[in-house]
Amino acid sequence: MFKKILFMISIIFLFSTNEWVTANFENPPPSFEEKFAEGGYKSVEESVKEFENHCKCAVKLPQIMPPISFTHQFGKFYEDKKYNMNDALSLMFVNKEIKGNIYKIEIRSIENKINFKDKLNFKGKEYTLQDGTKAIYFENQLFNFFVFEINNLQYLLGIYKKYLIPIHLTH
């Protein structure tokens, strides 16, 4: 008798806590491109123009890309309206199918630059480019970075850590 009552209580409990789950086919999850758009990213060209107009400068992007494949490129201009000191252009080159194929470029005006000299104390290296410009290379948890200043802009180039791209510079 006790087993029958326990069985009946468990059946009642099971059916009383069951909830129906319905799929919403009207709002599918955002696409790869839409996720970047939600984060404020748009085309590289449009973002570069916004940044150039804002800081009244000419951005020169690297001529040579890393030797890995990218399916998408996105750009975002961030204007720090509150403190007016963190304005930056962020460019992302990614591969939808190969999650580790990530190359990013962040550009700031010299007035808003970030100081990376402390990275030299943590296995960073200083290089001299062919035109005499000083550059710093350092590794982070997920990315390897290369930073230099040219034409009143600071460039931060970062590539996902699994790719070590040889740098041919004068030390």
N, CA and C atoms as a LAMMPS dump frame, in Angstrom:
ITEM: TIMESTEP
0
ITEM: NUMBER OF ATOMS
513
ITEM: BOX BOUNDS ff ff ff
-5.0000000000000000e+02 5.0000000000000000e+02
-5.0000000000000000e+02 5.0000000000000000e+02
-5.0000000000000000e+02 5.0000000000000000e+02
ITEM: ATOMS id mol type element x y z
1 1 1 N 0.812 -1.181 0
2 1 2 C 0 0 0
3 1 3 C 0.869 1.264 0
4 2 1 N 1.892 1.259 0.871
5 2 2 C 2.798 2.401 0.969
6 2 3 C 3.49 2.669 -0.363
7 3 1 N 3.873 1.591 -1.073
8 3 2 C 4.537 1.728 -2.367
9 3 3 C 3.599 2.351 -3.4
10 4 1 N 2.298 1.968 -3.342
11 4 2 C 1.327 2.534 -4.278
12 4 3 C 1.147 4.033 -4.038
13 5 1 N 1.083 4.447 -2.805
14 5 2 C 0.914 5.859 -2.471
15 5 3 C 2.156 6.645 -2.903
16 6 1 N 3.329 6.082 -2.624
17 6 2 C 4.57 6.739 -3.023
18 6 3 C 4.649 6.859 -4.54
19 7 1 N 4.24 5.813 -5.246
20 7 2 C 4.225 5.834 -6.701
21 7 3 C 3.265 6.912 -7.211
22 8 1 N 2.073 6.998 -6.639
23 8 2 C 1.079 7.98 -7.055
24 8 3 C 1.582 9.409 -6.787
25 9 1 N 2.218 9.611 -5.638
26 9 2 C 2.74 10.941 -5.311
27 9 3 C 3.832 11.322 -6.305
28 10 1 N 4.721 10.364 -6.64
29 10 2 C 5.777 10.687 -7.606
30 10 3 C 5.205 10.987 -8.973
31 11 1 N 4.164 10.293 -9.419
32 11 2 C 3.538 10.567 -10.714
33 11 3 C 2.923 11.969 -10.687
34 12 1 N 2.222 12.281 -9.631
35 12 2 C 1.601 13.608 -9.515
36 12 3 C 2.689 14.682 -9.523
37 13 1 N 3.762 14.467 -8.75
38 13 2 C 4.857 15.43 -8.695
39 13 3 C 5.509 15.59 -10.066
40 14 1 N 5.712 14.494 -10.746
41 14 2 C 6.35 14.526 -12.062
42 14 3 C 5.524 15.34 -13.052
43 15 1 N 4.222 15.112 -13.093
44 15 2 C 3.378 15.836 -14.038
45 15 3 C 3.113 17.28 -13.609
46 16 1 N 3.169 17.539 -12.314
47 16 2 C 2.901 18.904 -11.873
48 16 3 C 4.101 19.828 -12.101
49 17 1 N 5.307 19.277 -12.195
50 17 2 C 6.481 20.119 -12.404
51 17 3 C 6.919 20.152 -13.861
52 18 1 N 6.258 19.416 -14.697
53 18 2 C 6.621 19.409 -16.117
54 18 3 C 6.19 20.718 -16.757
55 19 1 N 7.091 21.354 -17.468
56 19 2 C 6.754 22.567 -18.184
57 19 3 C 6.941 22.325 -19.666
58 20 1 N 6.122 22.97 -20.45
59 20 2 C 6.246 22.848 -21.896
60 20 3 C 7.29 23.833 -22.389
61 21 1 N 8.153 23.351 -23.234
62 21 2 C 9.171 24.206 -23.836
63 21 3 C 8.797 24.37 -25.295
64 22 1 N 8.724 25.608 -25.717
65 22 2 C 8.367 25.859 -27.108
66 22 3 C 9.523 26.575 -27.801
67 23 1 N 9.694 26.274 -29.048
68 23 2 C 10.741 26.927 -29.844
69 23 3 C 10.158 28.161 -30.509
70 24 1 N 10.942 29.203 -30.52
71 24 2 C 10.514 30.437 -31.16
72 24 3 C 11.222 30.543 -32.507
73 25 1 N 10.496 30.192 -33.556
74 25 2 C 11.089 30.204 -34.889
75 25 3 C 11.069 31.588 -35.518
76 26 1 N 10.378 32.527 -34.883
77 26 2 C 10.316 33.877 -35.419
78 26 3 C 11.61 34.649 -35.146
79 27 1 N 12.329 34.322 -34.07
80 27 2 C 13.567 35.012 -33.711
81 27 3 C 14.728 34.012 -33.636
82 28 1 N 15.288 33.668 -34.787
83 28 2 C 16.419 32.738 -34.749
84 28 3 C 17.632 33.423 -34.113
85 29 1 N 18.61 32.654 -33.633
86 29 2 C 19.789 33.278 -33.034
87 29 3 C 20.519 34.137 -34.068
88 30 1 N 21.221 35.175 -33.605
89 30 2 C 21.899 36.06 -34.553
90 30 3 C 22.989 35.33 -35.332
91 31 1 N 23.198 35.759 -36.561
92 31 2 C 24.241 35.165 -37.403
93 31 3 C 25.604 35.653 -36.924
94 32 1 N 26.641 35.086 -37.472
95 32 2 C 28.017 35.473 -37.158
96 32 3 C 28.206 36.97 -37.37
97 33 1 N 27.746 37.464 -38.51
98 33 2 C 27.883 38.882 -38.842
99 33 3 C 27.053 39.756 -37.901
100 34 1 N 25.836 39.29 -37.573
101 34 2 C 24.954 40.062 -36.696
102 34 3 C 25.537 40.201 -35.29
103 35 1 N 26.256 39.178 -34.831
104 35 2 C 26.881 39.26 -33.506
105 35 3 C 27.896 40.397 -33.468
106 36 1 N 28.683 40.544 -34.525
107 36 2 C 29.648 41.646 -34.582
108 36 3 C 28.921 42.984 -34.683
109 37 1 N 27.856 43.024 -35.473
110 37 2 C 27.077 44.258 -35.615
111 37 3 C 26.478 44.67 -34.273
112 38 1 N 26.018 43.697 -33.502
113 38 2 C 25.473 43.998 -32.179
114 38 3 C 26.548 44.601 -31.272
115 39 1 N 27.811 44.234 -31.498
116 39 2 C 28.92 44.788 -30.724
117 39 3 C 29.41 46.126 -31.257
118 40 1 N 28.717 46.68 -32.257
119 40 2 C 29.077 47.984 -32.788
120 40 3 C 30.024 47.941 -33.975
121 41 1 N 30.35 46.737 -34.466
122 41 2 C 31.259 46.615 -35.601
123 41 3 C 30.513 46.825 -36.91
124 42 1 N 31.222 47.387 -37.865
125 42 2 C 30.706 47.606 -39.213
126 42 3 C 31.843 47.358 -40.183
127 43 1 N 31.802 47.922 -41.36
128 43 2 C 32.868 47.676 -42.33
129 43 3 C 34.157 48.381 -41.9
130 44 1 N 35.281 47.818 -42.302
131 44 2 C 36.585 48.406 -42.005
132 44 3 C 36.664 49.804 -42.619
133 45 1 N 36.25 49.923 -43.872
134 45 2 C 36.331 51.197 -44.583
135 45 3 C 35.551 52.296 -43.866
136 46 1 N 34.327 51.986 -43.474
137 46 2 C 33.473 52.972 -42.797
138 46 3 C 34.074 53.381 -41.449
139 47 1 N 34.594 52.408 -40.711
140 47 2 C 35.177 52.687 -39.402
141 47 3 C 36.443 53.522 -39.523
142 48 1 N 37.28 53.204 -40.508
143 48 2 C 38.51 53.972 -40.724
144 48 3 C 38.151 55.427 -41.055
145 49 1 N 37.165 55.631 -41.917
146 49 2 C 36.757 57.005 -42.274
147 49 3 C 36.249 57.772 -41.057
148 50 1 N 35.467 57.113 -40.203
149 50 2 C 34.97 57.764 -38.988
150 50 3 C 36.133 58.2 -38.105
151 51 1 N 37.104 57.303 -37.931
152 51 2 C 38.266 57.613 -37.096
153 51 3 C 39.086 58.744 -37.704
154 52 1 N 39.339 58.67 -39
155 52 2 C 40.115 59.715 -39.677
156 52 3 C 39.421 61.066 -39.565
157 53 1 N 38.114 61.105 -39.745
158 53 2 C 37.366 62.362 -39.624
159 53 3 C 37.41 62.901 -38.199
160 54 1 N 37.352 61.997 -37.236
161 54 2 C 37.357 62.407 -35.837
162 54 3 C 38.708 62.986 -35.418
163 55 1 N 39.79 62.294 -35.766
164 55 2 C 41.109 62.754 -35.295
165 55 3 C 41.864 63.549 -36.357
166 56 1 N 41.212 63.783 -37.491
167 56 2 C 41.823 64.566 -38.58
168 56 3 C 43.219 64.044 -38.917
169 57 1 N 43.25 62.757 -39.263
170 57 2 C 44.508 62.079 -39.556
171 57 3 C 44.294 61.122 -40.725
172 58 1 N 45.383 60.549 -41.2
173 58 2 C 45.306 59.554 -42.272
174 58 3 C 45.816 58.225 -41.727
175 59 1 N 44.955 57.223 -41.746
176 59 2 C 45.321 55.897 -41.27
177 59 3 C 45.939 55.11 -42.409
178 60 1 N 47.078 54.515 -42.137
179 60 2 C 47.715 53.624 -43.105
180 60 3 C 47.69 52.228 -42.502
181 61 1 N 46.974 51.34 -43.169
182 61 2 C 46.888 49.962 -42.675
183 61 3 C 48.07 49.158 -43.19
184 62 1 N 48.466 48.135 -42.436
185 62 2 C 49.587 47.299 -42.883
186 62 3 C 49.329 46.729 -44.272
187 63 1 N 50.361 46.72 -45.095
188 63 2 C 50.262 46.204 -46.464
189 63 3 C 50.228 44.679 -46.496
190 64 1 N 50.897 44.053 -45.539
191 64 2 C 51.003 42.591 -45.537
192 64 3 C 50.163 42.037 -44.391
193 65 1 N 49.319 41.088 -44.717
194 65 2 C 48.487 40.434 -43.714
195 65 3 C 49.18 39.149 -43.263
196 66 1 N 48.863 38.675 -42.076
197 66 2 C 49.417 37.388 -41.637
198 66 3 C 49.032 36.288 -42.622
199 67 1 N 49.877 35.281 -42.769
200 67 2 C 49.614 34.225 -43.749
201 67 3 C 48.61 33.174 -43.259
202 68 1 N 47.472 33.631 -42.77
203 68 2 C 46.387 32.741 -42.371
204 68 3 C 45.112 33.255 -43.029
205 69 1 N 44.118 32.401 -43.145
206 69 2 C 42.91 32.779 -43.881
207 69 3 C 41.893 33.49 -42.977
208 70 1 N 41.247 34.488 -43.559
209 70 2 C 40.184 35.228 -42.884
210 70 3 C 38.962 35.229 -43.791
211 71 1 N 37.791 35.054 -43.187
212 71 2 C 36.554 35.091 -43.964
213 71 3 C 35.823 36.422 -43.803
214 72 1 N 36.113 37.135 -42.711
215 72 2 C 35.401 38.373 -42.418
216 72 3 C 36.359 39.419 -41.859
217 73 1 N 36.009 40.662 -42.098
218 73 2 C 36.731 41.769 -41.484
219 73 3 C 35.717 42.8 -41.011
220 74 1 N 35.96 43.317 -39.817
221 74 2 C 35.04 44.264 -39.202
222 74 3 C 35.828 45.418 -38.607
223 75 1 N 35.184 46.548 -38.471
224 75 2 C 35.813 47.707 -37.859
225 75 3 C 34.861 48.403 -36.911
226 76 1 N 35.445 49.087 -35.941
227 76 2 C 34.628 49.83 -34.984
228 76 3 C 35.421 51.043 -34.51
229 77 1 N 34.81 52.2 -34.607
230 77 2 C 35.389 53.412 -34.053
231 77 3 C 34.715 53.667 -32.722
232 78 1 N 35.53 53.791 -31.686
233 78 2 C 35.005 54.079 -30.361
234 78 3 C 35.399 55.494 -29.973
235 79 1 N 34.402 56.326 -29.709
236 79 2 C 34.646 57.692 -29.26
237 79 3 C 34.283 57.79 -27.787
238 80 1 N 35.258 58.145 -26.987
239 80 2 C 35.063 58.294 -25.549
240 80 3 C 34.509 59.685 -25.267
241 81 1 N 33.199 59.787 -25.232
242 81 2 C 32.557 61.096 -25.053
243 81 3 C 32.613 61.562 -23.599
244 82 1 N 32.795 60.618 -22.674
245 82 2 C 32.815 60.988 -21.265
246 82 3 C 34.159 61.596 -20.855
247 83 1 N 35.267 60.909 -21.183
248 83 2 C 36.583 61.374 -20.752
249 83 3 C 37.428 61.945 -21.89
250 84 1 N 37.009 61.704 -23.124
251 84 2 C 37.708 62.214 -24.301
252 84 3 C 39.182 61.803 -24.331
253 85 1 N 39.461 60.543 -23.913
254 85 2 C 40.843 60.099 -23.905
255 85 3 C 41.018 58.655 -24.369
256 86 1 N 39.961 57.956 -24.643
257 86 2 C 40.057 56.56 -25.051
258 86 3 C 39.55 56.318 -26.468
259 87 1 N 39.564 57.352 -27.295
260 87 2 C 39.129 57.181 -28.681
261 87 3 C 40.044 56.181 -29.369
262 88 1 N 39.466 55.244 -30.093
263 88 2 C 40.285 54.228 -30.748
264 88 3 C 39.542 53.63 -31.935
265 89 1 N 40.327 53.14 -32.867
266 89 2 C 39.819 52.396 -34.015
267 89 3 C 40.216 50.948 -33.805
268 90 1 N 39.256 50.053 -33.863
269 90 2 C 39.512 48.638 -33.669
270 90 3 C 39.115 47.886 -34.933
271 91 1 N 40.052 47.133 -35.483
272 91 2 C 39.793 46.331 -36.678
273 91 3 C 39.994 44.858 -36.338
274 92 1 N 39.082 44.026 -36.791
275 92 2 C 39.151 42.584 -36.521
276 92 3 C 39.103 41.825 -37.838
277 93 1 N 40.024 40.904 -37.994
278 93 2 C 40.051 39.998 -39.141
279 93 3 C 39.891 38.6 -38.559
280 94 1 N 38.813 37.92 -38.93
281 94 2 C 38.465 36.645 -38.304
282 94 3 C 38.073 35.622 -39.359
283 95 1 N 38.047 34.392 -38.941
284 95 2 C 37.606 33.309 -39.807
285 95 3 C 36.428 32.629 -39.118
286 96 1 N 35.306 32.614 -39.787
287 96 2 C 34.074 32.046 -39.212
288 96 3 C 34.242 30.569 -38.881
289 97 1 N 35.01 29.851 -39.692
290 97 2 C 35.157 28.407 -39.527
291 97 3 C 36.331 28.028 -38.63
292 98 1 N 37.381 28.84 -38.598
293 98 2 C 38.581 28.534 -37.814
294 98 3 C 38.682 29.591 -36.718
295 99 1 N 38.189 29.264 -35.549
296 99 2 C 38.041 30.241 -34.463
297 99 3 C 39.356 30.9 -34.05
298 100 1 N 40.487 30.232 -34.222
299 100 2 C 41.768 30.8 -33.813
300 100 3 C 42.37 31.761 -34.815
301 101 1 N 41.799 31.877 -35.992
302 101 2 C 42.335 32.813 -36.992
303 101 3 C 41.803 34.214 -36.684
304 102 1 N 42.52 34.884 -35.804
305 102 2 C 42.129 36.223 -35.369
306 102 3 C 43.339 37.137 -35.471
307 103 1 N 43.146 38.247 -36.137
308 103 2 C 44.172 39.285 -36.249
309 103 3 C 43.474 40.596 -35.947
310 104 1 N 44.02 41.358 -35.022
311 104 2 C 43.365 42.616 -34.687
312 104 3 C 44.361 43.757 -34.716
313 105 1 N 43.821 44.907 -35.057
314 105 2 C 44.607 46.131 -35.117
315 105 3 C 43.843 47.184 -34.319
316 106 1 N 44.546 47.829 -33.402
317 106 2 C 43.937 48.933 -32.673
318 106 3 C 44.793 50.164 -32.924
319 107 1 N 44.139 51.254 -33.268
320 107 2 C 44.849 52.486 -33.599
321 107 3 C 44.3 53.607 -32.724
322 108 1 N 45.229 54.364 -32.151
323 108 2 C 44.882 55.507 -31.312
324 108 3 C 45.731 56.702 -31.72
325 109 1 N 45.255 57.887 -31.42
326 109 2 C 46.09 59.065 -31.633
327 109 3 C 47.18 59.052 -30.562
328 110 1 N 48.291 59.712 -30.846
329 110 2 C 49.4 59.769 -29.886
330 110 3 C 48.927 60.376 -28.561
331 111 1 N 47.996 61.316 -28.609
332 111 2 C 47.487 61.93 -27.377
333 111 3 C 46.783 60.901 -26.484
334 112 1 N 46.216 59.865 -27.088
335 112 2 C 45.47 58.851 -26.329
336 112 3 C 46.203 57.515 -26.261
337 113 1 N 47.491 57.525 -26.516
338 113 2 C 48.234 56.26 -26.579
339 113 3 C 48.296 55.558 -25.227
340 114 1 N 48.551 54.274 -25.287
341 114 2 C 48.739 53.449 -24.099
342 114 3 C 50.232 53.192 -23.975
343 115 1 N 50.759 53.277 -22.761
344 115 2 C 52.174 53.052 -22.54
345 115 3 C 52.434 51.544 -22.382
346 116 1 N 53.261 51.001 -23.269
347 116 2 C 53.589 49.581 -23.231
348 116 3 C 55.042 49.334 -22.816
349 117 1 N 55.743 50.356 -22.362
350 117 2 C 57.156 50.203 -21.974
351 117 3 C 57.328 49.152 -20.876
352 118 1 N 56.337 49.034 -19.982
353 118 2 C 56.454 48.053 -18.897
354 118 3 C 56.475 46.617 -19.413
355 119 1 N 55.998 46.393 -20.628
356 119 2 C 55.998 45.046 -21.205
357 119 3 C 57.421 44.559 -21.462
358 120 1 N 58.37 45.485 -21.581
359 120 2 C 59.765 45.1 -21.788
360 120 3 C 60.317 44.362 -20.566
361 121 1 N 59.748 44.631 -19.394
362 121 2 C 60.17 43.94 -18.176
363 121 3 C 59.632 42.516 -18.1
364 122 1 N 58.655 42.187 -18.912
365 122 2 C 58.027 40.872 -18.886
366 122 3 C 58.274 40.138 -20.197
367 123 1 N 59.53 39.955 -20.538
368 123 2 C 59.953 39.215 -21.732
369 123 3 C 59.566 39.896 -23.039
370 124 1 N 59.23 41.152 -22.986
371 124 2 C 58.977 41.901 -24.209
372 124 3 C 60.303 42.269 -24.859
373 125 1 N 60.258 42.598 -26.125
374 125 2 C 61.471 42.979 -26.845
375 125 3 C 61.226 44.276 -27.585
376 126 1 N 62.276 45.078 -27.638
377 126 2 C 62.192 46.325 -28.387
378 126 3 C 62.906 46.128 -29.724
379 127 1 N 62.299 46.636 -30.768
380 127 2 C 62.855 46.529 -32.118
381 127 3 C 62.943 47.913 -32.736
382 128 1 N 63.765 48.016 -33.746
383 128 2 C 63.842 49.242 -34.54
384 128 3 C 63.414 48.896 -35.959
385 129 1 N 62.406 49.606 -36.456
386 129 2 C 61.94 49.383 -37.821
387 129 3 C 62.924 50.008 -38.806
388 130 1 N 62.773 49.694 -40.072
389 130 2 C 63.699 50.181 -41.095
390 130 3 C 63.788 51.708 -41.14
391 131 1 N 62.687 52.374 -40.812
392 131 2 C 62.703 53.84 -40.849
393 131 3 C 63.183 54.459 -39.533
394 132 1 N 63.626 53.627 -38.598
395 132 2 C 64.123 54.115 -37.314
396 132 3 C 63.086 54.14 -36.211
397 133 1 N 61.835 53.845 -36.526
398 133 2 C 60.76 53.826 -35.541
399 133 3 C 60.996 52.706 -34.532
400 134 1 N 60.803 53.013 -33.256
401 134 2 C 60.918 52.007 -32.2
402 134 3 C 59.598 51.248 -32.093
403 135 1 N 59.716 49.941 -31.835
404 135 2 C 58.533 49.089 -31.696
405 135 3 C 58.748 48.133 -30.532
406 136 1 N 57.66 47.687 -29.94
407 136 2 C 57.71 46.736 -28.832
408 136 3 C 56.902 45.502 -29.211
409 137 1 N 57.497 44.342 -28.984
410 137 2 C 56.813 43.061 -29.188
411 137 3 C 56.642 42.434 -27.808
412 138 1 N 55.422 41.949 -27.513
413 138 2 C 55.204 41.24 -26.249
414 138 3 C 54.09 40.226 -26.42
415 139 1 N 54.117 39.257 -25.522
416 139 2 C 53.108 38.195 -25.536
417 139 3 C 52.166 38.389 -24.369
418 140 1 N 50.91 38.093 -24.615
419 140 2 C 49.874 38.173 -23.608
420 140 3 C 49.29 36.773 -23.464
421 141 1 N 48.267 36.596 -22.659
422 141 2 C 47.678 35.275 -22.464
423 141 3 C 47.163 34.668 -23.767
424 142 1 N 46.449 35.444 -24.567
425 142 2 C 45.837 34.913 -25.781
426 142 3 C 46.446 35.436 -27.071
427 143 1 N 47.154 36.57 -27.002
428 143 2 C 47.651 37.206 -28.215
429 143 3 C 49.125 37.565 -28.096
430 144 1 N 49.766 37.656 -29.253
431 144 2 C 51.095 38.241 -29.378
432 144 3 C 50.876 39.623 -29.978
433 145 1 N 51.526 40.639 -29.41
434 145 2 C 51.307 42.012 -29.83
435 145 3 C 52.583 42.674 -30.331
436 146 1 N 52.393 43.602 -31.239
437 146 2 C 53.469 44.406 -31.787
438 146 3 C 52.955 45.841 -31.809
439 147 1 N 53.657 46.747 -31.113
440 147 2 C 53.195 48.127 -30.953
441 147 3 C 54.246 49.091 -31.489
442 148 1 N 53.787 50.086 -32.249
443 148 2 C 54.688 51.13 -32.733
444 148 3 C 53.891 52.401 -32.972
445 149 1 N 54.623 53.504 -33.081
446 149 2 C 54.001 54.805 -33.322
447 149 3 C 54.561 55.381 -34.613
448 150 1 N 53.644 55.867 -35.448
449 150 2 C 54.043 56.472 -36.708
450 150 3 C 52.964 57.467 -37.136
451 151 1 N 53.362 58.593 -37.695
452 151 2 C 52.427 59.631 -38.165
453 151 3 C 51.423 60.051 -37.096
454 152 1 N 51.894 60.247 -35.874
455 152 2 C 51.075 60.676 -34.739
456 152 3 C 49.97 59.69 -34.368
457 153 1 N 50.173 58.425 -34.732
458 153 2 C 49.231 57.37 -34.356
459 153 3 C 49.984 56.222 -33.7
460 154 1 N 49.318 55.573 -32.746
461 154 2 C 49.871 54.37 -32.132
462 154 3 C 49.137 53.168 -32.716
463 155 1 N 49.899 52.203 -33.216
464 155 2 C 49.349 50.986 -33.799
465 155 3 C 49.642 49.817 -32.87
466 156 1 N 48.632 49.046 -32.577
467 156 2 C 48.77 47.822 -31.796
468 156 3 C 48.264 46.692 -32.683
469 157 1 N 49.184 45.825 -33.116
470 157 2 C 48.822 44.686 -33.955
471 157 3 C 48.834 43.449 -33.068
472 158 1 N 47.782 42.668 -33.118
473 158 2 C 47.71 41.468 -32.294
474 158 3 C 47.256 40.278 -33.102
475 159 1 N 47.887 39.141 -32.837
476 159 2 C 47.503 37.909 -33.511
477 159 3 C 47.344 36.821 -32.468
478 160 1 N 46.37 35.961 -32.706
479 160 2 C 46.083 34.879 -31.775
480 160 3 C 47.356 34.089 -31.507
481 161 1 N 47.583 33.742 -30.272
482 161 2 C 48.865 33.222 -29.801
483 161 3 C 49.358 31.963 -30.505
484 162 1 N 48.482 31.158 -31.043
485 162 2 C 48.966 29.911 -31.655
486 162 3 C 49.777 30.169 -32.921
487 163 1 N 49.695 31.396 -33.448
488 163 2 C 50.459 31.739 -34.649
489 163 3 C 51.651 32.596 -34.253
490 164 1 N 52.819 32.124 -34.53
491 164 2 C 54.026 32.914 -34.311
492 164 3 C 54.53 33.319 -35.677
493 165 1 N 54.365 34.569 -35.985
494 165 2 C 54.786 35.066 -37.285
495 165 3 C 56.17 35.663 -37.144
496 166 1 N 57.117 35.193 -37.931
497 166 2 C 58.481 35.735 -37.796
498 166 3 C 58.511 37.225 -38.121
499 167 1 N 59.258 37.941 -37.3
500 167 2 C 59.41 39.372 -37.515
501 167 3 C 60.826 39.612 -38.019
502 168 1 N 60.943 40.2 -39.183
503 168 2 C 62.245 40.479 -39.764
504 168 3 C 62.546 41.961 -39.591
505 169 1 N 63.11 42.283 -38.452
506 169 2 C 63.434 43.667 -38.135
507 169 3 C 64.875 43.742 -37.662
508 170 1 N 65.393 44.935 -37.641
509 170 2 C 66.727 45.147 -37.083
510 170 3 C 66.557 45.294 -35.583
511 171 1 N 67.289 44.521 -34.822
512 171 2 C 67.173 44.566 -33.356
513 171 3 C 67.965 45.71 -32.793
